[in-house]
Amino acid sequence: MAVNLKPISGEHLFPIPGVELSVAAAGIKKADRNDVLVIRLDKGNTVAGVFTQNRFCAAPVQICKKHLDAGVQIRALVVNTGNANAGTGEQGRSDALQVCRTLADELGCQPEQILPFSTGVILEPLPVDKIAAALPGRQGADWADAARTIMTTDTAPKAVSARLMLEGHPVNITGISKGAGMIHPNMATMLGFIATDAAVTRPVLRQLVKEVADVSFNCISVDGDTSTNDSFILISTGQSGGPLIDSPQQAAYQALKAELVQVATALAQAIVRDGEGATKFITVKVEGGRSFEECKDVAYAIARSPLVKTAFFASDPNLGRLLCAIGYAGVQDLDVDRLELYLDDVLVAVNGGRNPLYKEEDGQRVMAQPEILVRVNLGRGAAEATVWTCDFSYDYVKINADYRS
């Protein structure tokens, strides 16, 4: 079960003017389950995205990037689960384009105005005929339906809404995400979509989506594997009546960014809380570094370590594993004698070794909690970074051993 992940309700998720949702059951992997989502957009919107850095990026990722780079008005996003359409070569790109053409014909737009997304098993051909057949029969949906539709090994849907005022105008934000395994993003997460009715120009939205991703979806790790299909999309419909945001220097930009970061962080953390087989949610905060990058490297070294993650699952304060991960994180001139390591409020290591006042029962108390803070002070600067991760349990192995069955 997910770690302290609150259930979602459609009535608590704000509709976004200019966005229409619909779902369909194509039977890609399971019969009688909605596995196709369409997000239709009114004219006048702007869309930006960031994608996986995996060199084996999936066919839909390649098509999405091409369509966004073309600078055309995006009219819809189409998402399928059950099949990643990754490792499928030219046929995969052709299949992704065929899905775009099918939906474009229905909506009366061009195929390049459609963004395709897929998630599921890699190295299997996309059942494009099933998707094309299901699209005309899709049903209207809300954001909760949309969040459920894009799930794969997720145990719970993930959706968040927020509202703020920009120069006297209420602005709505709603986002959904999916992911539970193969999570170690190098841009975003498995799939994440956030829509707002704020008005943001395309160049500014491109900057905004990167800045938001870097402190949210780019700060999580379940198992250290960067997916072939990672995509994070930010949609601005411009229908709030609020100010046009055309510069990062605007106060409205900073206010919108702050709220988007909150939504994206909640969605990203929900993925970690729902990590495959997870029993612990772990925040790794590294401070006192010379740069954000070195702090993040240290945090990720801890978050990725199978030895650290299994110790957390066992509630075993085998804390030498944390020191080991810090030491191989790549900070070449790190003075370990200046480093401090904490578990929540418990000082574990100082002056290059174990804190003389540290007691094993204090470490065990913290390790037994469902939510744990690991804090590292490098003692060499003012920079800091935070990463969220989870433990490794027996169920992680079971889930991934049975994934294709």
Long-range contacts (C-beta under 8 A, 24 or more apart in sequence): 1-155, 2-155, 2-156, 2-270, 2-273, 2-274, 2-278, 3-273, 3-274, 3-278, 3-279, 3-280, 3-281, 3-370, 3-371, 3-390, 4-273, 4-281, 4-370, 4-371, 5-156, 5-158, 5-270, 5-273, 5-274, 7-156, 8-144, 8-147, 8-156, 8-157, 8-158, 8-159, 9-144, 10-142, 10-143, 10-144, 10-145, 12-161, 13-142, 13-143, 13-144, 13-159, 13-160, 13-161, 13-174, 14-161, 14-163, 14-172, 14-173, 14-174, 15-142, 15-143, 15-172, 15-174, 16-172, 16-173, 16-174, 16-195, 16-196, 16-197, 16-235, 16-237, 17-172, 17-197, 17-237, 17-239, 17-240, 18-42, 18-44, 18-45, 18-197, 18-237, 18-238, 18-239, 19-195, 19-235, 19-237, 20-140, 21-140, 21-141, 21-142, 21-143, 21-145, 21-146, 22-138, 22-139, 22-140, 22-141, 23-138, 23-139, 23-141, 23-145, 23-146, 23-149, 24-134, 24-135, 24-137, 24-138, 24-139, 25-134, 26-80, 26-127, 26-130, 26-131, 26-133, 26-134, 27-130, 27-134, 28-80, 28-81, 28-82, 28-83, 28-120, 28-127, 28-130, 28-131, 29-81, 29-82, 29-83, 29-120, 29-121, 30-82, 34-145, 34-148, 34-149, 35-80, 35-81, 35-82, 35-149, 36-78, 36-79, 36-80, 36-81, 36-131, 36-134, 36-135, 36-138, 36-149, 37-77, 37-78, 37-79, 37-80, 37-141, 37-146, 37-149, 37-150, 38-76, 38-77, 38-78, 38-79, 38-103, 38-135, 38-138, 39-76, 39-77, 39-78, 39-79, 39-146, 39-193, 39-195, 39-235, 40-75, 40-76, 40-107, 41-74, 41-75, 41-76, 41-77, 41-235, 41-237, 42-237, 42-239, 43-73, 43-75, 44-73, 44-237, 44-238, 44-239, 45-73, 45-74, 45-235, 45-236, 45-237, 45-238, 46-200, 46-201, 46-202, 46-205, 46-235, 46-236, 46-238, 47-74, 47-115, 47-205, 47-233, 47-234, 47-235, 47-236, 48-202, 48-205, 48-206, 48-208, 48-209, 48-233, 48-234, 49-115, 49-209, 49-231, 49-232, 49-233, 49-234, 50-187, 50-188, 50-209, 50-210, 50-213, 50-231, 50-232, 51-187, 51-188, 51-230, 51-231, 51-232, 52-185, 52-186, 52-187, 52-188, 52-226, 52-227, 52-228, 52-229, 52-230, 52-231, 53-186, 53-187, 53-226, 54-186, 54-226, 54-227, 54-228, 54-230, 56-86, 56-87, 56-228, 57-86, 57-228, 57-229, 58-84, 58-85, 58-86, 58-87, 58-88, 58-92, 58-118, 58-122, 58-228, 58-229, 59-85, 59-86, 59-88, 59-92, 59-93, 59-95, 59-96, 59-118, 59-126, 60-85, 60-96, 60-116, 60-117, 60-118, 60-229, 60-231, 61-228, 61-229, 61-230, 61-231, 62-93, 62-96, 63-93, 63-96, 63-97, 63-100, 63-115, 63-116, 64-115, 64-116, 64-117, 64-231, 66-112, 67-100, 67-112, 67-113, 67-114, 67-115, 68-115, 70-112, 71-202, 72-110, 72-112, 72-113, 73-113, 74-113, 74-114, 74-115, 75-104, 75-107, 75-109, 75-113, 75-114, 76-103, 76-104, 76-107, 76-109, 76-113, 76-114, 76-115, 77-114, 77-115, 77-116, 77-117, 77-193, 77-233, 78-103, 78-114, 78-115, 78-116, 78-117, 78-131, 78-135, 79-116, 79-117, 79-118, 79-119, 79-149, 79-150, 79-191, 80-117, 80-118, 80-119, 80-120, 80-126, 80-131, 81-118, 81-119, 81-120, 81-149, 81-150, 81-151, 81-152, 81-178, 82-120, 82-121, 82-152, 83-118, 83-120, 83-121, 83-124, 83-125, 83-126, 83-127, 84-118, 84-119, 84-120, 84-121, 84-122, 84-124, 84-228, 84-229, 85-118, 85-125, 85-126, 86-118, 86-122, 86-123, 86-228, 86-229, 87-122, 87-123, 87-228, 88-123, 88-124, 88-125, 88-126, 91-125, 92-125, 92-126, 95-125, 95-126, 95-128, 96-126, 98-128, 98-132, 99-126, 99-128, 99-131, 99-132, 102-131, 102-132, 102-135, 103-135, 106-135, 106-136, 115-233, 117-191, 117-229, 117-231, 118-229, 119-150, 119-152, 119-178, 119-190, 119-191, 119-229, 120-152, 121-403, 121-404, 122-228, 143-174, 143-176, 146-176, 147-176, 147-177, 147-178, 150-176, 150-178, 150-191, 151-178, 152-178, 152-180, 153-180, 153-181, 153-276, 153-399, 153-403, 154-178, 154-179, 154-180, 154-274, 155-180, 155-274, 156-270, 156-274, 158-267, 158-270, 158-271, 158-274, 159-267, 160-263, 160-266, 160-267, 160-270, 161-263, 162-259, 162-262, 162-263, 164-255, 164-256, 164-259, 166-198, 166-240, 166-242, 166-243, 166-252, 166-255, 166-256, 167-242, 167-243, 167-252, 168-242, 169-240, 169-241, 169-242, 169-243, 170-240, 171-196, 171-197, 171-198, 171-240, 171-242, 171-256, 171-259, 172-196, 172-197, 172-240, 173-198, 173-259, 173-260, 173-263, 174-263, 175-263, 175-264, 175-267, 176-267, 177-217, 177-267, 177-268, 177-270, 177-271, 178-271, 179-222, 179-227, 179-271, 179-274, 180-222, 180-271, 180-274, 180-275, 180-276, 181-222, 181-223, 181-225, 181-275, 181-276, 181-396, 181-399, 181-400, 182-222, 182-223, 182-225, 182-226, 182-227, 183-220, 183-221, 183-222, 183-223, 183-225, 183-227, 183-271, 183-272, 183-275, 184-220, 184-221, 184-222, 184-223, 184-224, 184-225, 184-226, 184-304, 185-217, 185-218, 185-220, 185-221, 185-226, 185-227, 185-230, 186-218, 186-226, 186-230, 187-213, 187-217, 187-218, 187-230, 187-232, 188-213, 188-217, 188-218, 188-230, 188-231, 188-232, 189-217, 189-220, 189-230, 189-232, 189-267, 189-268, 189-271, 190-227, 190-229, 190-230, 190-231, 190-271, 191-229, 191-230, 191-231, 191-232, 192-217, 192-231, 192-232, 192-233, 192-264, 192-267, 192-268, 193-232, 193-233, 193-235, 194-232, 194-233, 194-234, 194-235, 194-260, 194-263, 194-264, 194-267, 195-234, 195-235, 195-236, 195-237, 196-234, 196-235, 196-236, 196-237, 196-240, 196-256, 196-260, 197-236, 197-237, 197-238, 197-239, 197-240, 198-236, 198-238, 198-240, 198-242, 198-245, 198-252, 198-256, 199-236, 199-238, 199-239, 199-240, 199-242, 199-243, 199-244, 199-245, 200-236, 200-238, 200-244, 200-245, 200-246, 200-256, 201-244, 201-245, 201-246, 204-245, 204-246, 204-247, 204-248, 204-253, 205-234, 205-236, 207-248, 208-234, 208-248, 208-253, 208-256, 208-257, 208-260, 209-233, 209-234, 211-257, 212-257, 212-260, 212-261, 212-264, 213-264, 215-261, 215-265, 216-261, 216-264, 216-265, 216-267, 216-268, 217-264, 217-267, 217-268, 219-268, 219-296, 219-299, 219-385, 219-386, 219-387, 219-388, 220-268, 220-269, 220-271, 220-272, 220-387, 220-388, 220-389, 221-272, 221-300, 221-303, 221-304, 221-387, 221-388, 221-389, 222-271, 222-272, 222-275, 222-276, 222-278, 222-389, 222-390, 223-275, 223-276, 223-392, 223-396, 224-304, 232-264, 234-260, 268-388, 269-388, 272-388, 272-389, 272-390, 273-390, 275-389, 275-390, 275-396, 276-395, 276-396, 276-399, 276-400, 277-392, 277-393, 277-394, 277-395, 277-396, 277-397, 277-398, 277-399, 278-390, 278-391, 278-393, 278-396, 279-313, 279-370, 279-390, 279-391, 279-393, 280-312, 280-313, 280-369, 280-370, 280-371, 280-372, 280-390, 280-391, 281-370, 281-371, 281-372, 281-388, 281-390, 282-312, 282-371, 282-372, 282-373, 282-374, 282-388, 282-389, 282-390, 282-391, 283-371, 283-372, 283-373, 283-374, 283-386, 283-387, 283-388, 284-374, 284-376, 284-386, 284-387, 284-388, 284-389, 285-373, 285-374, 285-375, 285-376, 285-384, 285-385, 285-386, 286-375, 286-376, 286-378, 286-384, 286-385, 286-386, 286-387, 287-375, 287-376, 287-377, 287-378, 287-383, 287-384, 288-376, 288-377, 288-378, 288-379, 288-380, 288-381, 288-382, 288-383, 288-384, 289-331, 289-378, 289-380, 289-381, 289-383, 289-384, 289-385, 290-380, 290-381, 290-383, 291-381, 291-383, 292-383, 292-384, 292-385, 294-329, 294-330, 294-331, 294-378, 294-383, 295-378, 295-383, 295-384, 295-385, 296-385, 296-387, 297-329, 297-330, 297-331, 298-325, 298-326, 298-329, 298-331, 298-376, 298-378, 299-376, 299-385, 299-386, 299-387, 300-329, 300-387, 301-325, 301-326, 301-328, 301-329, 301-330, 302-326, 302-374, 302-376, 302-387, 302-389, 303-387, 303-388, 303-389, 304-389, 306-392, 309-389, 309-390, 309-391, 309-392, 310-391, 310-392, 311-367, 312-367, 312-372, 312-391, 312-392, 313-391, 313-392, 313-393, 315-364, 315-367, 315-368, 316-367, 317-343, 317-348, 317-360, 317-363, 317-364, 317-366, 317-367, 319-343, 319-348, 319-349, 319-363, 322-348, 322-374, 323-349, 326-376, 331-378, 334-378, 334-380, 335-379, 335-380, 338-378, 338-379, 338-380, 339-376, 339-377, 339-378, 339-379, 340-376, 340-377, 340-379, 341-374, 341-375, 341-376, 341-377, 342-373, 342-374, 342-375, 342-376, 342-377, 343-367, 343-372, 343-373, 343-374, 343-375, 344-369, 344-372, 344-373, 344-375
